[in-house]
Amino acid sequence: MSVLTGEGDLVAGDLIANSFFGLVPGRPANPPFHDDPLLNLASLRRMLDLNPTRLHVGHGTPLAPDRVRRWASREHRRLSRLEAAGRIRARRDDATTLG
């Protein structure tokens, strides 16, 4: 769950992290424990569409939305290539997908 405050701060929790779980401040990273990194990235991009002023993450310092947007575009291309090559698999259970 993410929360967007009236001031534009997005409390993103584990939707995004700083690299190496906060050891590299200001550098976005996709947390490695998500069941579906592409679905997680899609959720992050929907949150960015809300135009937050800053992202507060579960691991590390707050992140600048513009930097996260640039990273998300690169990460989407990278994950899409891996998926096309059969190198990542989503651990989805369609029976439990909300929608």
Rosetta constraint file for C-alpha pairs under 8 A:
AtomPair CA 1 CA 12 HARMONIC 7.29 0.50
AtomPair CA 1 CA 13 HARMONIC 7.44 0.50
AtomPair CA 2 CA 10 HARMONIC 6.85 0.50
AtomPair CA 2 CA 11 HARMONIC 5.47 0.50
AtomPair CA 2 CA 12 HARMONIC 4.73 0.50
AtomPair CA 2 CA 13 HARMONIC 6.58 0.50
AtomPair CA 2 CA 15 HARMONIC 7.94 0.50
AtomPair CA 3 CA 10 HARMONIC 5.63 0.50
AtomPair CA 3 CA 11 HARMONIC 5.04 0.50
AtomPair CA 3 CA 12 HARMONIC 6.74 0.50
AtomPair CA 4 CA 8 HARMONIC 6.10 0.50
AtomPair CA 4 CA 9 HARMONIC 5.66 0.50
AtomPair CA 4 CA 10 HARMONIC 4.38 0.50
AtomPair CA 4 CA 11 HARMONIC 6.28 0.50
AtomPair CA 4 CA 52 HARMONIC 7.28 0.50
AtomPair CA 5 CA 9 HARMONIC 5.27 0.50
AtomPair CA 5 CA 10 HARMONIC 6.43 0.50
AtomPair CA 5 CA 11 HARMONIC 7.97 0.50
AtomPair CA 7 CA 53 HARMONIC 7.82 0.50
AtomPair CA 8 CA 51 HARMONIC 7.50 0.50
AtomPair CA 8 CA 52 HARMONIC 4.74 0.50
AtomPair CA 8 CA 53 HARMONIC 5.02 0.50
AtomPair CA 8 CA 54 HARMONIC 6.92 0.50
AtomPair CA 9 CA 52 HARMONIC 5.68 0.50
AtomPair CA 9 CA 53 HARMONIC 5.60 0.50
AtomPair CA 9 CA 54 HARMONIC 5.03 0.50
AtomPair CA 9 CA 55 HARMONIC 6.06 0.50
AtomPair CA 9 CA 56 HARMONIC 7.18 0.50
AtomPair CA 10 CA 52 HARMONIC 5.80 0.50
AtomPair CA 10 CA 53 HARMONIC 7.48 0.50
AtomPair CA 10 CA 54 HARMONIC 6.11 0.50
AtomPair CA 10 CA 55 HARMONIC 4.77 0.50
AtomPair CA 10 CA 56 HARMONIC 6.02 0.50
AtomPair CA 11 CA 55 HARMONIC 5.96 0.50
AtomPair CA 11 CA 56 HARMONIC 4.73 0.50
AtomPair CA 11 CA 57 HARMONIC 6.41 0.50
AtomPair CA 12 CA 16 HARMONIC 6.71 0.50
AtomPair CA 12 CA 55 HARMONIC 6.20 0.50
AtomPair CA 12 CA 56 HARMONIC 5.71 0.50
AtomPair CA 12 CA 57 HARMONIC 5.28 0.50
AtomPair CA 12 CA 58 HARMONIC 7.28 0.50
AtomPair CA 13 CA 17 HARMONIC 7.97 0.50
AtomPair CA 13 CA 56 HARMONIC 6.80 0.50
AtomPair CA 13 CA 57 HARMONIC 4.61 0.50
AtomPair CA 13 CA 58 HARMONIC 4.32 0.50
AtomPair CA 13 CA 59 HARMONIC 7.84 0.50
AtomPair CA 14 CA 31 HARMONIC 6.91 0.50
AtomPair CA 14 CA 57 HARMONIC 6.23 0.50
AtomPair CA 14 CA 58 HARMONIC 5.15 0.50
AtomPair CA 14 CA 59 HARMONIC 7.39 0.50
AtomPair CA 15 CA 30 HARMONIC 7.53 0.50
AtomPair CA 15 CA 31 HARMONIC 7.35 0.50
AtomPair CA 15 CA 40 HARMONIC 6.68 0.50
AtomPair CA 15 CA 41 HARMONIC 7.91 0.50
AtomPair CA 15 CA 43 HARMONIC 7.75 0.50
AtomPair CA 15 CA 44 HARMONIC 6.33 0.50
AtomPair CA 15 CA 57 HARMONIC 7.47 0.50
AtomPair CA 16 CA 28 HARMONIC 6.78 0.50
AtomPair CA 16 CA 29 HARMONIC 6.12 0.50
AtomPair CA 16 CA 30 HARMONIC 5.49 0.50
AtomPair CA 16 CA 31 HARMONIC 6.19 0.50
AtomPair CA 16 CA 44 HARMONIC 7.36 0.50
AtomPair CA 16 CA 57 HARMONIC 6.20 0.50
AtomPair CA 16 CA 58 HARMONIC 7.68 0.50
AtomPair CA 17 CA 21 HARMONIC 6.18 0.50
AtomPair CA 17 CA 22 HARMONIC 6.75 0.50
AtomPair CA 17 CA 28 HARMONIC 5.77 0.50
AtomPair CA 17 CA 29 HARMONIC 5.18 0.50
AtomPair CA 17 CA 30 HARMONIC 6.24 0.50
AtomPair CA 17 CA 31 HARMONIC 5.97 0.50
AtomPair CA 17 CA 57 HARMONIC 5.65 0.50
AtomPair CA 17 CA 58 HARMONIC 6.47 0.50
AtomPair CA 17 CA 59 HARMONIC 5.34 0.50
AtomPair CA 17 CA 60 HARMONIC 6.61 0.50
AtomPair CA 18 CA 22 HARMONIC 4.54 0.50
AtomPair CA 18 CA 23 HARMONIC 7.06 0.50
AtomPair CA 18 CA 24 HARMONIC 6.07 0.50
AtomPair CA 18 CA 25 HARMONIC 5.74 0.50
AtomPair CA 18 CA 26 HARMONIC 6.15 0.50
AtomPair CA 18 CA 27 HARMONIC 5.25 0.50
AtomPair CA 18 CA 28 HARMONIC 4.72 0.50
AtomPair CA 18 CA 29 HARMONIC 5.44 0.50
AtomPair CA 18 CA 57 HARMONIC 7.60 0.50
AtomPair CA 18 CA 59 HARMONIC 6.11 0.50
AtomPair CA 18 CA 60 HARMONIC 5.31 0.50
AtomPair CA 18 CA 61 HARMONIC 7.07 0.50
AtomPair CA 18 CA 63 HARMONIC 7.80 0.50
AtomPair CA 19 CA 23 HARMONIC 6.37 0.50
AtomPair CA 19 CA 24 HARMONIC 5.16 0.50
AtomPair CA 19 CA 25 HARMONIC 7.11 0.50
AtomPair CA 19 CA 27 HARMONIC 5.58 0.50
AtomPair CA 19 CA 28 HARMONIC 5.75 0.50
AtomPair CA 19 CA 29 HARMONIC 4.93 0.50
AtomPair CA 20 CA 24 HARMONIC 6.31 0.50
AtomPair CA 20 CA 29 HARMONIC 7.76 0.50
AtomPair CA 21 CA 31 HARMONIC 7.67 0.50
AtomPair CA 21 CA 59 HARMONIC 5.16 0.50
AtomPair CA 21 CA 60 HARMONIC 6.50 0.50
AtomPair CA 22 CA 59 HARMONIC 4.88 0.50
AtomPair CA 22 CA 60 HARMONIC 3.70 0.50
AtomPair CA 22 CA 61 HARMONIC 6.86 0.50
AtomPair CA 23 CA 60 HARMONIC 6.96 0.50
AtomPair CA 24 CA 60 HARMONIC 7.82 0.50
AtomPair CA 25 CA 60 HARMONIC 6.07 0.50
AtomPair CA 25 CA 61 HARMONIC 5.73 0.50
AtomPair CA 26 CA 60 HARMONIC 7.93 0.50
AtomPair CA 26 CA 61 HARMONIC 6.51 0.50
AtomPair CA 26 CA 62 HARMONIC 6.99 0.50
AtomPair CA 26 CA 63 HARMONIC 5.47 0.50
AtomPair CA 26 CA 64 HARMONIC 7.48 0.50
AtomPair CA 27 CA 63 HARMONIC 7.54 0.50
AtomPair CA 28 CA 63 HARMONIC 7.18 0.50
AtomPair CA 28 CA 67 HARMONIC 7.69 0.50
AtomPair CA 28 CA 68 HARMONIC 6.05 0.50
AtomPair CA 28 CA 71 HARMONIC 6.74 0.50
AtomPair CA 30 CA 37 HARMONIC 7.28 0.50
AtomPair CA 30 CA 41 HARMONIC 7.65 0.50
AtomPair CA 32 CA 37 HARMONIC 7.87 0.50
AtomPair CA 34 CA 40 HARMONIC 7.04 0.50
AtomPair CA 35 CA 90 HARMONIC 6.23 0.50
AtomPair CA 35 CA 91 HARMONIC 5.30 0.50
AtomPair CA 35 CA 92 HARMONIC 7.14 0.50
AtomPair CA 36 CA 40 HARMONIC 6.15 0.50
AtomPair CA 36 CA 89 HARMONIC 7.45 0.50
AtomPair CA 36 CA 90 HARMONIC 4.59 0.50
AtomPair CA 36 CA 91 HARMONIC 6.01 0.50
AtomPair CA 36 CA 92 HARMONIC 7.00 0.50
AtomPair CA 37 CA 41 HARMONIC 6.06 0.50
AtomPair CA 37 CA 79 HARMONIC 7.74 0.50
AtomPair CA 37 CA 90 HARMONIC 7.33 0.50
AtomPair CA 38 CA 42 HARMONIC 6.21 0.50
AtomPair CA 38 CA 76 HARMONIC 7.11 0.50
AtomPair CA 38 CA 79 HARMONIC 6.74 0.50
AtomPair CA 38 CA 80 HARMONIC 7.82 0.50
AtomPair CA 38 CA 90 HARMONIC 7.85 0.50
AtomPair CA 39 CA 43 HARMONIC 6.31 0.50
AtomPair CA 40 CA 44 HARMONIC 6.30 0.50
AtomPair CA 41 CA 45 HARMONIC 6.18 0.50
AtomPair CA 41 CA 72 HARMONIC 6.99 0.50
AtomPair CA 41 CA 76 HARMONIC 7.20 0.50
AtomPair CA 42 CA 46 HARMONIC 6.30 0.50
AtomPair CA 43 CA 47 HARMONIC 6.36 0.50
AtomPair CA 44 CA 48 HARMONIC 6.25 0.50
AtomPair CA 45 CA 49 HARMONIC 6.29 0.50
AtomPair CA 45 CA 69 HARMONIC 7.49 0.50
AtomPair CA 45 CA 72 HARMONIC 7.28 0.50
AtomPair CA 46 CA 50 HARMONIC 7.06 0.50
AtomPair CA 47 CA 51 HARMONIC 7.63 0.50
AtomPair CA 47 CA 52 HARMONIC 7.87 0.50
AtomPair CA 48 CA 52 HARMONIC 6.45 0.50
AtomPair CA 48 CA 65 HARMONIC 6.95 0.50
AtomPair CA 48 CA 69 HARMONIC 7.20 0.50
AtomPair CA 51 CA 65 HARMONIC 7.74 0.50
AtomPair CA 52 CA 65 HARMONIC 6.68 0.50
AtomPair CA 53 CA 64 HARMONIC 7.27 0.50
AtomPair CA 53 CA 65 HARMONIC 6.54 0.50
AtomPair CA 54 CA 62 HARMONIC 6.48 0.50
AtomPair CA 54 CA 63 HARMONIC 5.96 0.50
AtomPair CA 54 CA 64 HARMONIC 5.34 0.50
AtomPair CA 54 CA 65 HARMONIC 5.85 0.50
AtomPair CA 55 CA 62 HARMONIC 5.32 0.50
AtomPair CA 55 CA 63 HARMONIC 5.02 0.50
AtomPair CA 55 CA 64 HARMONIC 6.44 0.50
AtomPair CA 55 CA 65 HARMONIC 6.51 0.50
AtomPair CA 56 CA 61 HARMONIC 6.97 0.50
AtomPair CA 56 CA 62 HARMONIC 4.47 0.50
AtomPair CA 56 CA 63 HARMONIC 6.52 0.50
AtomPair CA 57 CA 61 HARMONIC 6.90 0.50
AtomPair CA 57 CA 62 HARMONIC 6.09 0.50
AtomPair CA 57 CA 63 HARMONIC 7.54 0.50
AtomPair CA 63 CA 67 HARMONIC 7.44 0.50
AtomPair CA 63 CA 68 HARMONIC 7.01 0.50
AtomPair CA 64 CA 68 HARMONIC 6.37 0.50
AtomPair CA 65 CA 69 HARMONIC 6.07 0.50
AtomPair CA 66 CA 70 HARMONIC 6.36 0.50
AtomPair CA 67 CA 71 HARMONIC 6.19 0.50
AtomPair CA 68 CA 72 HARMONIC 5.88 0.50
AtomPair CA 69 CA 73 HARMONIC 6.33 0.50
AtomPair CA 70 CA 74 HARMONIC 6.54 0.50
AtomPair CA 71 CA 75 HARMONIC 5.96 0.50
AtomPair CA 72 CA 76 HARMONIC 5.93 0.50
AtomPair CA 73 CA 77 HARMONIC 6.46 0.50
AtomPair CA 74 CA 78 HARMONIC 6.25 0.50
AtomPair CA 75 CA 79 HARMONIC 6.01 0.50
AtomPair CA 76 CA 80 HARMONIC 5.94 0.50
AtomPair CA 77 CA 81 HARMONIC 6.25 0.50
AtomPair CA 78 CA 82 HARMONIC 6.39 0.50
AtomPair CA 79 CA 83 HARMONIC 6.05 0.50
AtomPair CA 79 CA 88 HARMONIC 7.78 0.50
AtomPair CA 80 CA 84 HARMONIC 6.08 0.50
AtomPair CA 81 CA 85 HARMONIC 6.22 0.50
AtomPair CA 82 CA 86 HARMONIC 6.27 0.50
AtomPair CA 82 CA 87 HARMONIC 5.04 0.50
AtomPair CA 82 CA 88 HARMONIC 5.86 0.50
AtomPair CA 83 CA 87 HARMONIC 5.63 0.50
AtomPair CA 83 CA 88 HARMONIC 5.06 0.50
AtomPair CA 83 CA 89 HARMONIC 6.72 0.50
AtomPair CA 92 CA 97 HARMONIC 7.79 0.50
AtomPair CA 93 CA 97 HARMONIC 6.56 0.50
